[in-house]
Amino acid sequence: MPADGHEINPFFAVKIAVDICRQSAKFVAFVMKSETTNTVLTFVLAVLVLAGVLFALQSIFRSRELRNLQAQTIACQSNMNRLNLLLNEAIVYGKVHPDINRVLQPFEAKPPTR
């Protein structure tokens, strides 16, 4: 037993702080000596770091895929614009030559119905 009469507890240690207004303040400090807690917290930290790396890699791969899909979308829209232009020219041609109208009929836009 120490000289001041306090029993030493491995988890809590009483510390005397600075003298404030001629009264000493006592603080209880928590002393972490548990290896199990240390191991668990280290494992949790490792899992979180690994998850962060996986999410970063996934973000990189998804952004590359997005760029590729955007390029494909632009190419498809360009093709659709050319096909619409060709169809419009064929419709104008069909006004002069009505024989082509039966070929163009399935491709003409129909008005929306409710």
Backbone as XML, in Angstrom:
<?xml version="1.0"?>
<chain id="A" units="angstrom">
  <residue number="1" name="MET">
    <atom name="N" x="0.845" y="-1.166" z="0.000"/>
    <atom name="CA" x="0.000" y="0.000" z="0.000"/>
    <atom name="C" x="0.897" y="1.236" z="0.000"/>
  </residue>
  <residue number="2" name="PRO">
    <atom name="N" x="0.573" y="2.223" z="-0.873"/>
    <atom name="CA" x="1.391" y="3.426" z="-0.939"/>
    <atom name="C" x="1.314" y="4.250" z="0.340"/>
  </residue>
  <residue number="3" name="ALA">
    <atom name="N" x="2.205" y="5.213" z="0.439"/>
    <atom name="CA" x="2.310" y="6.034" z="1.644"/>
    <atom name="C" x="1.115" y="6.953" z="1.830"/>
  </residue>
  <residue number="4" name="ASP">
    <atom name="N" x="0.404" y="7.340" z="0.720"/>
    <atom name="CA" x="-0.704" y="8.288" z="0.880"/>
    <atom name="C" x="-2.011" y="7.600" z="1.263"/>
  </residue>
  <residue number="5" name="GLY">
    <atom name="N" x="-2.027" y="6.269" z="1.357"/>
    <atom name="CA" x="-3.211" y="5.559" z="1.815"/>
    <atom name="C" x="-4.151" y="5.132" z="0.704"/>
  </residue>
  <residue number="6" name="HIS">
    <atom name="N" x="-3.848" y="5.432" z="-0.551"/>
    <atom name="CA" x="-4.696" y="5.008" z="-1.663"/>
    <atom name="C" x="-4.249" y="3.647" z="-2.176"/>
  </residue>
  <residue number="7" name="GLU">
    <atom name="N" x="-5.208" y="2.831" z="-2.497"/>
    <atom name="CA" x="-4.885" y="1.527" z="-3.067"/>
    <atom name="C" x="-4.644" y="1.707" z="-4.566"/>
  </residue>
  <residue number="8" name="ILE">
    <atom name="N" x="-3.663" y="1.047" z="-5.129"/>
    <atom name="CA" x="-3.345" y="1.175" z="-6.545"/>
    <atom name="C" x="-4.255" y="0.252" z="-7.330"/>
  </residue>
  <residue number="9" name="ASN">
    <atom name="N" x="-4.999" y="0.848" z="-8.229"/>
    <atom name="CA" x="-5.885" y="0.100" z="-9.118"/>
    <atom name="C" x="-5.239" y="0.132" z="-10.497"/>
  </residue>
  <residue number="10" name="PRO">
    <atom name="N" x="-5.085" y="-0.999" z="-11.168"/>
    <atom name="CA" x="-4.398" y="-0.979" z="-12.470"/>
    <atom name="C" x="-5.173" y="-0.212" z="-13.542"/>
  </residue>
  <residue number="11" name="PHE">
    <atom name="N" x="-6.464" y="-0.022" z="-13.367"/>
    <atom name="CA" x="-7.259" y="0.667" z="-14.387"/>
    <atom name="C" x="-7.447" y="2.150" z="-14.106"/>
  </residue>
  <residue number="12" name="PHE">
    <atom name="N" x="-7.456" y="2.533" z="-12.853"/>
    <atom name="CA" x="-7.656" y="3.934" z="-12.505"/>
    <atom name="C" x="-6.495" y="4.410" z="-11.641"/>
  </residue>
  <residue number="13" name="ALA">
    <atom name="N" x="-5.984" y="5.563" z="-11.992"/>
    <atom name="CA" x="-4.910" y="6.150" z="-11.196"/>
    <atom name="C" x="-5.325" y="7.566" z="-10.819"/>
  </residue>
  <residue number="14" name="VAL">
    <atom name="N" x="-5.199" y="7.912" z="-9.571"/>
    <atom name="CA" x="-5.577" y="9.238" z="-9.108"/>
    <atom name="C" x="-4.387" y="10.161" z="-9.301"/>
  </residue>
  <residue number="15" name="LYS">
    <atom name="N" x="-4.627" y="11.283" z="-9.975"/>
    <atom name="CA" x="-3.554" y="12.247" z="-10.212"/>
    <atom name="C" x="-3.963" y="13.584" z="-9.609"/>
  </residue>
  <residue number="16" name="ILE">
    <atom name="N" x="-3.037" y="14.241" z="-8.984"/>
    <atom name="CA" x="-3.291" y="15.556" z="-8.419"/>
    <atom name="C" x="-2.835" y="16.576" z="-9.446"/>
  </residue>
  <residue number="17" name="ALA">
    <atom name="N" x="-3.728" y="17.487" z="-9.779"/>
    <atom name="CA" x="-3.435" y="18.466" z="-10.816"/>
    <atom name="C" x="-2.963" y="19.767" z="-10.196"/>
  </residue>
  <residue number="18" name="VAL">
    <atom name="N" x="-2.994" y="20.802" z="-10.988"/>
    <atom name="CA" x="-2.522" y="22.119" z="-10.604"/>
    <atom name="C" x="-3.381" y="22.662" z="-9.460"/>
  </residue>
  <residue number="19" name="ASP">
    <atom name="N" x="-2.765" y="23.434" z="-8.613"/>
    <atom name="CA" x="-3.458" y="24.052" z="-7.493"/>
    <atom name="C" x="-4.312" y="25.207" z="-8.012"/>
  </residue>
  <residue number="20" name="ILE">
    <atom name="N" x="-5.635" y="25.087" z="-7.902"/>
    <atom name="CA" x="-6.542" y="26.122" z="-8.376"/>
    <atom name="C" x="-7.185" y="26.771" z="-7.155"/>
  </residue>
  <residue number="21" name="CYS">
    <atom name="N" x="-6.970" y="28.039" z="-6.980"/>
    <atom name="CA" x="-7.514" y="28.792" z="-5.829"/>
    <atom name="C" x="-7.194" y="28.098" z="-4.501"/>
  </residue>
  <residue number="22" name="ARG">
    <atom name="N" x="-5.981" y="27.636" z="-4.393"/>
    <atom name="CA" x="-5.461" y="26.982" z="-3.186"/>
    <atom name="C" x="-6.206" y="25.693" z="-2.839"/>
  </residue>
  <residue number="23" name="GLN">
    <atom name="N" x="-6.836" y="25.085" z="-3.818"/>
    <atom name="CA" x="-7.466" y="23.777" z="-3.625"/>
    <atom name="C" x="-6.922" y="22.849" z="-4.702"/>
  </residue>
  <residue number="24" name="SER">
    <atom name="N" x="-6.528" y="21.693" z="-4.306"/>
    <atom name="CA" x="-5.998" y="20.770" z="-5.296"/>
    <atom name="C" x="-7.153" y="19.997" z="-5.928"/>
  </residue>
  <residue number="25" name="ALA">
    <atom name="N" x="-7.115" y="19.909" z="-7.235"/>
    <atom name="CA" x="-8.145" y="19.186" z="-7.962"/>
    <atom name="C" x="-7.637" y="17.791" z="-8.262"/>
  </residue>
  <residue number="26" name="LYS">
    <atom name="N" x="-8.497" y="16.812" z="-8.109"/>
    <atom name="CA" x="-8.114" y="15.428" z="-8.374"/>
    <atom name="C" x="-8.817" y="14.953" z="-9.644"/>
  </residue>
  <residue number="27" name="PHE">
    <atom name="N" x="-8.060" y="14.333" z="-10.506"/>
    <atom name="CA" x="-8.589" y="13.790" z="-11.756"/>
    <atom name="C" x="-8.329" y="12.296" z="-11.780"/>
  </residue>
  <residue number="28" name="VAL">
    <atom name="N" x="-9.290" y="11.572" z="-12.315"/>
    <atom name="CA" x="-9.133" y="10.132" z="-12.460"/>
    <atom name="C" x="-8.766" y="9.869" z="-13.912"/>
  </residue>
  <residue number="29" name="ALA">
    <atom name="N" x="-7.634" y="9.245" z="-14.124"/>
    <atom name="CA" x="-7.183" y="8.937" z="-15.481"/>
    <atom name="C" x="-7.393" y="7.452" z="-15.740"/>
  </residue>
  <residue number="30" name="PHE">
    <atom name="N" x="-7.945" y="7.148" z="-16.893"/>
    <atom name="CA" x="-8.171" y="5.762" z="-17.274"/>
    <atom name="C" x="-6.912" y="5.239" z="-17.950"/>
  </residue>
  <residue number="31" name="VAL">
    <atom name="N" x="-6.382" y="4.173" z="-17.434"/>
    <atom name="CA" x="-5.173" y="3.594" z="-17.987"/>
    <atom name="C" x="-5.568" y="2.331" z="-18.742"/>
  </residue>
  <residue number="32" name="MET">
    <atom name="N" x="-5.340" y="2.345" z="-20.075"/>
    <atom name="CA" x="-5.727" y="1.190" z="-20.879"/>
    <atom name="C" x="-4.562" y="0.206" z="-20.932"/>
  </residue>
  <residue number="33" name="LYS">
    <atom name="N" x="-4.762" y="-0.959" z="-20.345"/>
    <atom name="CA" x="-3.725" y="-1.975" z="-20.365"/>
    <atom name="C" x="-4.270" y="-3.294" z="-20.893"/>
  </residue>
  <residue number="34" name="SER">
    <atom name="N" x="-5.421" y="-3.258" z="-21.554"/>
    <atom name="CA" x="-6.041" y="-4.483" z="-22.031"/>
    <atom name="C" x="-5.519" y="-4.814" z="-23.425"/>
  </residue>
  <residue number="35" name="GLU">
    <atom name="N" x="-4.844" y="-5.934" z="-23.563"/>
    <atom name="CA" x="-4.335" y="-6.367" z="-24.857"/>
    <atom name="C" x="-5.483" y="-6.773" z="-25.781"/>
  </residue>
  <residue number="36" name="THR">
    <atom name="N" x="-6.556" y="-7.283" z="-25.225"/>
    <atom name="CA" x="-7.705" y="-7.683" z="-26.042"/>
    <atom name="C" x="-8.320" y="-6.464" z="-26.722"/>
  </residue>
  <residue number="37" name="THR">
    <atom name="N" x="-8.491" y="-5.388" z="-25.974"/>
    <atom name="CA" x="-9.041" y="-4.167" z="-26.545"/>
    <atom name="C" x="-8.120" y="-3.622" z="-27.632"/>
  </residue>
  <residue number="38" name="ASN">
    <atom name="N" x="-6.845" y="-3.644" z="-27.375"/>
    <atom name="CA" x="-5.868" y="-3.169" z="-28.345"/>
    <atom name="C" x="-5.944" y="-4.009" z="-29.623"/>
  </residue>
  <residue number="39" name="THR">
    <atom name="N" x="-6.042" y="-5.315" z="-29.487"/>
    <atom name="CA" x="-6.110" y="-6.215" z="-30.637"/>
    <atom name="C" x="-7.391" y="-5.976" z="-31.437"/>
  </residue>
  <residue number="40" name="VAL">
    <atom name="N" x="-8.500" y="-5.838" z="-30.738"/>
    <atom name="CA" x="-9.782" y="-5.616" z="-31.418"/>
    <atom name="C" x="-9.767" y="-4.289" z="-32.166"/>
  </residue>
  <residue number="41" name="LEU">
    <atom name="N" x="-9.274" y="-3.235" z="-31.538"/>
    <atom name="CA" x="-9.230" y="-1.934" z="-32.192"/>
    <atom name="C" x="-8.273" y="-1.929" z="-33.379"/>
  </residue>
  <residue number="42" name="THR">
    <atom name="N" x="-7.161" y="-2.639" z="-33.270"/>
    <atom name="CA" x="-6.231" y="-2.751" z="-34.396"/>
    <atom name="C" x="-6.884" y="-3.503" z="-35.554"/>
  </residue>
  <residue number="43" name="PHE">
    <atom name="N" x="-7.611" y="-4.561" z="-35.240"/>
    <atom name="CA" x="-8.325" y="-5.322" z="-36.272"/>
    <atom name="C" x="-9.388" y="-4.456" z="-36.950"/>
  </residue>
  <residue number="44" name="VAL">
    <atom name="N" x="-10.149" y="-3.695" z="-36.167"/>
    <atom name="CA" x="-11.174" y="-2.804" z="-36.735"/>
    <atom name="C" x="-10.522" y="-1.758" z="-37.636"/>
  </residue>
  <residue number="45" name="LEU">
    <atom name="N" x="-9.399" y="-1.202" z="-37.211"/>
    <atom name="CA" x="-8.679" y="-0.227" z="-38.029"/>
    <atom name="C" x="-8.224" y="-0.854" z="-39.342"/>
  </residue>
  <residue number="46" name="ALA">
    <atom name="N" x="-7.705" y="-2.074" z="-39.289"/>
    <atom name="CA" x="-7.253" y="-2.754" z="-40.502"/>
    <atom name="C" x="-8.415" y="-3.009" z="-41.458"/>
  </residue>
  <residue number="47" name="VAL">
    <atom name="N" x="-9.547" y="-3.413" z="-40.923"/>
    <atom name="CA" x="-10.733" y="-3.655" z="-41.758"/>
    <atom name="C" x="-11.190" y="-2.358" z="-42.412"/>
  </residue>
  <residue number="48" name="LEU">
    <atom name="N" x="-11.203" y="-1.263" z="-41.673"/>
    <atom name="CA" x="-11.627" y="0.021" z="-42.229"/>
    <atom name="C" x="-10.656" y="0.529" z="-43.296"/>
  </residue>
  <residue number="49" name="VAL">
    <atom name="N" x="-9.368" y="0.327" z="-43.097"/>
    <atom name="CA" x="-8.382" y="0.726" z="-44.108"/>
    <atom name="C" x="-8.574" y="-0.104" z="-45.370"/>
  </residue>
  <residue number="50" name="LEU">
    <atom name="N" x="-8.768" y="-1.406" z="-45.209"/>
    <atom name="CA" x="-9.004" y="-2.285" z="-46.352"/>
    <atom name="C" x="-10.280" y="-1.890" z="-47.092"/>
  </residue>
  <residue number="51" name="ALA">
    <atom name="N" x="-11.338" y="-1.576" z="-46.369"/>
    <atom name="CA" x="-12.584" y="-1.140" z="-46.998"/>
    <atom name="C" x="-12.374" y="0.171" z="-47.755"/>
  </residue>
  <residue number="52" name="GLY">
    <atom name="N" x="-11.600" y="1.089" z="-47.201"/>
    <atom name="CA" x="-11.308" y="2.344" z="-47.890"/>
    <atom name="C" x="-10.560" y="2.120" z="-49.193"/>
  </residue>
  <residue number="53" name="VAL">
    <atom name="N" x="-9.593" y="1.204" z="-49.176"/>
    <atom name="CA" x="-8.840" y="0.893" z="-50.402"/>
    <atom name="C" x="-9.763" y="0.264" z="-51.439"/>
  </residue>
  <residue number="54" name="LEU">
    <atom name="N" x="-10.605" y="-0.658" z="-51.012"/>
    <atom name="CA" x="-11.538" y="-1.295" z="-51.951"/>
    <atom name="C" x="-12.504" y="-0.281" z="-52.560"/>
  </residue>
  <residue number="55" name="PHE">
    <atom name="N" x="-13.017" y="0.628" z="-51.749"/>
    <atom name="CA" x="-13.931" y="1.650" z="-52.266"/>
    <atom name="C" x="-13.223" y="2.593" z="-53.230"/>
  </residue>
  <residue number="56" name="ALA">
    <atom name="N" x="-11.973" y="2.908" z="-52.962"/>
    <atom name="CA" x="-11.215" y="3.774" z="-53.867"/>
    <atom name="C" x="-10.993" y="3.084" z="-55.212"/>
  </residue>
  <residue number="57" name="LEU">
    <atom name="N" x="-10.619" y="1.812" z="-55.183"/>
    <atom name="CA" x="-10.430" y="1.060" z="-56.431"/>
    <atom name="C" x="-11.737" y="0.933" z="-57.206"/>
  </residue>
  <residue number="58" name="GLN">
    <atom name="N" x="-12.818" y="0.662" z="-56.483"/>
    <atom name="CA" x="-14.115" y="0.554" z="-57.136"/>
    <atom name="C" x="-14.509" y="1.878" z="-57.788"/>
  </residue>
  <residue number="59" name="SER">
    <atom name="N" x="-14.212" y="2.976" z="-57.139"/>
    <atom name="CA" x="-14.513" y="4.290" z="-57.698"/>
    <atom name="C" x="-13.716" y="4.532" z="-58.974"/>
  </residue>
  <residue number="60" name="ILE">
    <atom name="N" x="-12.446" y="4.138" z="-58.982"/>
    <atom name="CA" x="-11.615" y="4.308" z="-60.181"/>
    <atom name="C" x="-12.171" y="3.486" z="-61.334"/>
  </residue>
  <residue number="61" name="PHE">
    <atom name="N" x="-12.504" y="2.211" z="-61.077"/>
    <atom name="CA" x="-13.015" y="1.347" z="-62.145"/>
    <atom name="C" x="-14.372" y="1.829" z="-62.653"/>
  </residue>
  <residue number="62" name="ARG">
    <atom name="N" x="-15.228" y="2.294" z="-61.745"/>
    <atom name="CA" x="-16.548" y="2.782" z="-62.167"/>
    <atom name="C" x="-16.433" y="4.053" z="-63.007"/>
  </residue>
  <residue number="63" name="SER">
    <atom name="N" x="-15.488" y="4.934" z="-62.673"/>
    <atom name="CA" x="-15.337" y="6.159" z="-63.456"/>
    <atom name="C" x="-14.805" y="5.843" z="-64.852"/>
  </residue>
  <residue number="64" name="ARG">
    <atom name="N" x="-13.921" y="4.838" z="-64.983"/>
    <atom name="CA" x="-13.462" y="4.423" z="-66.308"/>
    <atom name="C" x="-14.609" y="3.838" z="-67.118"/>
  </residue>
  <residue number="65" name="GLU">
    <atom name="N" x="-15.418" y="3.011" z="-66.474"/>
    <atom name="CA" x="-16.568" y="2.415" z="-67.155"/>
    <atom name="C" x="-17.551" y="3.503" z="-67.594"/>
  </residue>
  <residue number="66" name="LEU">
    <atom name="N" x="-17.750" y="4.506" z="-66.757"/>
    <atom name="CA" x="-18.645" y="5.603" z="-67.106"/>
    <atom name="C" x="-18.146" y="6.346" z="-68.333"/>
  </residue>
  <residue number="67" name="ARG">
    <atom name="N" x="-16.838" y="6.615" z="-68.396"/>
    <atom name="CA" x="-16.287" y="7.297" z="-69.568"/>
    <atom name="C" x="-16.490" y="6.479" z="-70.838"/>
  </residue>
  <residue number="68" name="ASN">
    <atom name="N" x="-16.284" y="5.154" z="-70.752"/>
    <atom name="CA" x="-16.499" y="4.300" z="-71.917"/>
    <atom name="C" x="-17.962" y="4.294" z="-72.343"/>
  </residue>
  <residue number="69" name="LEU">
    <atom name="N" x="-18.868" y="4.233" z="-71.367"/>
    <atom name="CA" x="-20.292" y="4.235" z="-71.693"/>
    <atom name="C" x="-20.740" y="5.571" z="-72.275"/>
  </residue>
  <residue number="70" name="GLN">
    <atom name="N" x="-20.150" y="6.659" z="-71.809"/>
    <atom name="CA" x="-20.488" y="7.966" z="-72.371"/>
    <atom name="C" x="-20.048" y="8.055" z="-73.824"/>
  </residue>
  <residue number="71" name="ALA">
    <atom name="N" x="-18.891" y="7.496" z="-74.156"/>
    <atom name="CA" x="-18.420" y="7.501" z="-75.541"/>
    <atom name="C" x="-19.347" y="6.659" z="-76.415"/>
  </residue>
  <residue number="72" name="GLN">
    <atom name="N" x="-19.797" y="5.517" z="-75.905"/>
    <atom name="CA" x="-20.730" y="4.674" z="-76.659"/>
    <atom name="C" x="-22.070" y="5.373" z="-76.841"/>
  </residue>
  <residue number="73" name="THR">
    <atom name="N" x="-22.528" y="6.093" z="-75.827"/>
    <atom name="CA" x="-23.796" y="6.819" z="-75.915"/>
    <atom name="C" x="-23.721" y="7.909" z="-76.977"/>
  </residue>
  <residue number="74" name="ILE">
    <atom name="N" x="-22.611" y="8.623" z="-77.018"/>
    <atom name="CA" x="-22.432" y="9.675" z="-78.026"/>
    <atom name="C" x="-22.441" y="9.066" z="-79.426"/>
  </residue>
  <residue number="75" name="ALA">
    <atom name="N" x="-21.775" y="7.909" z="-79.600"/>
    <atom name="CA" x="-21.760" y="7.243" z="-80.907"/>
    <atom name="C" x="-23.161" y="6.787" z="-81.300"/>
  </residue>
  <residue number="76" name="CYS">
    <atom name="N" x="-23.922" y="6.247" z="-80.359"/>
    <atom name="CA" x="-25.300" y="5.814" z="-80.651"/>
    <atom name="C" x="-26.191" y="7.004" z="-81.000"/>
  </residue>
  <residue number="77" name="GLN">
    <atom name="N" x="-26.053" y="8.104" z="-80.284"/>
    <atom name="CA" x="-26.852" y="9.289" z="-80.589"/>
    <atom name="C" x="-26.506" y="9.840" z="-81.963"/>
  </residue>
  <residue number="78" name="SER">
    <atom name="N" x="-25.238" y="9.802" z="-82.325"/>
    <atom name="CA" x="-24.821" y="10.259" z="-83.650"/>
    <atom name="C" x="-25.446" y="9.381" z="-84.738"/>
  </residue>
  <residue number="79" name="ASN">
    <atom name="N" x="-25.431" y="8.067" z="-84.527"/>
    <atom name="CA" x="-26.054" y="7.158" z="-85.496"/>
    <atom name="C" x="-27.558" y="7.396" z="-85.594"/>
  </residue>
  <residue number="80" name="MET">
    <atom name="N" x="-28.207" y="7.617" z="-84.453"/>
    <atom name="CA" x="-29.661" y="7.877" z="-84.471"/>
    <atom name="C" x="-29.959" y="9.171" z="-85.227"/>
  </residue>
  <residue number="81" name="ASN">
    <atom name="N" x="-29.135" y="10.201" z="-85.042"/>
    <atom name="CA" x="-29.341" y="11.456" z="-85.761"/>
    <atom name="C" x="-29.206" y="11.257" z="-87.268"/>
  </residue>
  <residue number="82" name="ARG">
    <atom name="N" x="-28.196" y="10.453" z="-87.689"/>
    <atom name="CA" x="-28.028" y="10.177" z="-89.115"/>
    <atom name="C" x="-29.202" y="9.389" z="-89.677"/>
  </residue>
  <residue number="83" name="LEU">
    <atom name="N" x="-29.689" y="8.411" z="-88.902"/>
    <atom name="CA" x="-30.833" y="7.620" z="-89.367"/>
    <atom name="C" x="-32.096" y="8.473" z="-89.462"/>
  </residue>
  <residue number="84" name="ASN">
    <atom name="N" x="-32.303" y="9.368" z="-88.500"/>
    <atom name="CA" x="-33.462" y="10.265" z="-88.561"/>
    <atom name="C" x="-33.360" y="11.202" z="-89.762"/>
  </residue>
  <residue number="85" name="LEU">
    <atom name="N" x="-32.173" y="11.698" z="-90.046"/>
    <atom name="CA" x="-31.961" y="12.554" z="-91.207"/>
    <atom name="C" x="-32.274" y="11.789" z="-92.494"/>
  </residue>
  <residue number="86" name="LEU">
    <atom name="N" x="-31.801" y="10.535" z="-92.577"/>
    <atom name="CA" x="-32.079" y="9.704" z="-93.754"/>
    <atom name="C" x="-33.571" y="9.444" z="-93.894"/>
  </residue>
  <residue number="87" name="LEU">
    <atom name="N" x="-34.241" y="9.163" z="-92.776"/>
    <atom name="CA" x="-35.682" y="8.917" z="-92.823"/>
    <atom name="C" x="-36.432" y="10.169" z="-93.272"/>
  </residue>
  <residue number="88" name="ASN">
    <atom name="N" x="-36.051" y="11.328" z="-92.767"/>
    <atom name="CA" x="-36.708" y="12.577" z="-93.173"/>
    <atom name="C" x="-36.499" y="12.853" z="-94.660"/>
  </residue>
  <residue number="89" name="GLU">
    <atom name="N" x="-35.301" y="12.576" z="-95.162"/>
    <atom name="CA" x="-35.056" y="12.763" z="-96.592"/>
    <atom name="C" x="-35.865" y="11.772" z="-97.417"/>
  </residue>
  <residue number="90" name="ALA">
    <atom name="N" x="-36.024" y="10.555" z="-96.909"/>
    <atom name="CA" x="-36.820" y="9.554" z="-97.621"/>
    <atom name="C" x="-38.303" y="9.946" z="-97.625"/>
  </residue>
  <residue number="91" name="ILE">
    <atom name="N" x="-38.781" y="10.545" z="-96.561"/>
    <atom name="CA" x="-40.183" y="10.997" z="-96.510"/>
    <atom name="C" x="-40.402" y="12.121" z="-97.518"/>
  </residue>
  <residue number="92" name="VAL">
    <atom name="N" x="-39.454" y="13.042" z="-97.601"/>
    <atom name="CA" x="-39.548" y="14.125" z="-98.597"/>
    <atom name="C" x="-39.512" y="13.525" z="-100.002"/>
  </residue>
  <residue number="93" name="TYR">
    <atom name="N" x="-38.663" y="12.534" z="-100.203"/>
    <atom name="CA" x="-38.584" y="11.862" z="-101.505"/>
    <atom name="C" x="-39.902" y="11.126" z="-101.800"/>
  </residue>
  <residue number="94" name="GLY">
    <atom name="N" x="-40.537" y="10.590" z="-100.746"/>
    <atom name="CA" x="-41.801" y="9.882" z="-100.921"/>
    <atom name="C" x="-42.931" y="10.796" z="-101.344"/>
  </residue>
  <residue number="95" name="LYS">
    <atom name="N" x="-42.840" y="12.077" z="-101.068"/>
    <atom name="CA" x="-43.880" y="13.014" z="-101.509"/>
    <atom name="C" x="-43.834" y="13.182" z="-103.026"/>
  </residue>
  <residue number="96" name="VAL">
    <atom name="N" x="-42.628" y="13.078" z="-103.598"/>
    <atom name="CA" x="-42.473" y="13.193" z="-105.046"/>
    <atom name="C" x="-42.718" y="11.838" z="-105.711"/>
  </residue>
  <residue number="97" name="HIS">
    <atom name="N" x="-42.250" y="10.765" z="-105.098"/>
    <atom name="CA" x="-42.389" y="9.411" z="-105.641"/>
    <atom name="C" x="-43.174" y="8.567" z="-104.633"/>
  </residue>
  <residue number="98" name="PRO">
    <atom name="N" x="-44.459" y="8.465" z="-104.762"/>
    <atom name="CA" x="-45.303" y="7.787" z="-103.765"/>
    <atom name="C" x="-45.080" y="6.270" z="-103.683"/>
  </residue>
  <residue number="99" name="ASP">
    <atom name="N" x="-44.362" y="5.675" z="-104.611"/>
    <atom name="CA" x="-44.148" y="4.227" z="-104.566"/>
    <atom name="C" x="-43.317" y="3.795" z="-103.344"/>
  </residue>
  <residue number="100" name="ILE">
    <atom name="N" x="-42.503" y="4.664" z="-102.820"/>
    <atom name="CA" x="-41.627" y="4.308" z="-101.688"/>
    <atom name="C" x="-42.351" y="4.410" z="-100.338"/>
  </residue>
  <residue number="101" name="ASN">
    <atom name="N" x="-43.532" y="4.993" z="-100.303"/>
    <atom name="CA" x="-44.248" y="5.216" z="-99.039"/>
    <atom name="C" x="-44.589" y="3.912" z="-98.327"/>
  </residue>
  <residue number="102" name="ARG">
    <atom name="N" x="-44.921" y="2.838" z="-99.080"/>
    <atom name="CA" x="-45.255" y="1.572" z="-98.403"/>
    <atom name="C" x="-44.014" y="0.974" z="-97.727"/>
  </residue>
  <residue number="103" name="VAL">
    <atom name="N" x="-42.811" y="1.278" z="-98.222"/>
    <atom name="CA" x="-41.578" y="0.811" z="-97.582"/>
    <atom name="C" x="-41.276" y="1.644" z="-96.329"/>
  </residue>
  <residue number="104" name="LEU">
    <atom name="N" x="-41.588" y="2.944" z="-96.388"/>
    <atom name="CA" x="-41.283" y="3.848" z="-95.266"/>
    <atom name="C" x="-42.337" y="3.819" z="-94.162"/>
  </residue>
  <residue number="105" name="GLN">
    <atom name="N" x="-43.503" y="3.293" z="-94.447"/>
    <atom name="CA" x="-44.614" y="3.350" z="-93.500"/>
    <atom name="C" x="-44.281" y="2.756" z="-92.124"/>
  </residue>
  <residue number="106" name="PRO">
    <atom name="N" x="-43.619" y="1.608" z="-92.003"/>
    <atom name="CA" x="-43.325" y="1.087" z="-90.649"/>
    <atom name="C" x="-42.357" y="1.961" z="-89.841"/>
  </residue>
  <residue number="107" name="PHE">
    <atom name="N" x="-41.588" y="2.814" z="-90.507"/>
    <atom name="CA" x="-40.572" y="3.616" z="-89.808"/>
    <atom name="C" x="-41.035" y="5.020" z="-89.461"/>
  </residue>
  <residue number="108" name="GLU">
    <atom name="N" x="-42.174" y="5.430" z="-89.966"/>
    <atom name="CA" x="-42.659" y="6.778" z="-89.676"/>
    <atom name="C" x="-43.104" y="6.876" z="-88.228"/>
  </residue>
  <residue number="109" name="ALA">
    <atom name="N" x="-42.873" y="8.037" z="-87.637"/>
    <atom name="CA" x="-43.273" y="8.266" z="-86.259"/>
    <atom name="C" x="-44.775" y="8.395" z="-86.179"/>
  </residue>
  <residue number="110" name="LYS">
    <atom name="N" x="-45.336" y="7.684" z="-85.210"/>
    <atom name="CA" x="-46.785" y="7.738" z="-85.007"/>
    <atom name="C" x="-47.069" y="8.705" z="-83.867"/>
  </residue>
  <residue number="111" name="PRO">
    <atom name="N" x="-48.183" y="9.436" z="-83.932"/>
    <atom name="CA" x="-48.493" y="10.362" z="-82.842"/>
    <atom name="C" x="-48.746" y="9.604" z="-81.548"/>
  </residue>
  <residue number="112" name="PRO">
    <atom name="N" x="-48.328" y="10.154" z="-80.440"/>
    <atom name="CA" x="-48.537" y="9.457" z="-79.156"/>
    <atom name="C" x="-50.012" y="9.346" z="-78.818"/>
  </residue>
  <residue number="113" name="THR">
    <atom name="N" x="-50.419" y="8.224" z="-78.265"/>
    <atom name="CA" x="-51.809" y="8.009" z="-77.849"/>
    <atom name="C" x="-51.868" y="7.964" z="-76.332"/>
  </residue>
  <residue number="114" name="ARG">
    <atom name="N" x="-53.028" y="8.358" z="-75.839"/>
    <atom name="CA" x="-53.197" y="8.363" z="-74.387"/>
    <atom name="C" x="-53.905" y="7.148" z="-73.933"/>
  </residue>
</chain>
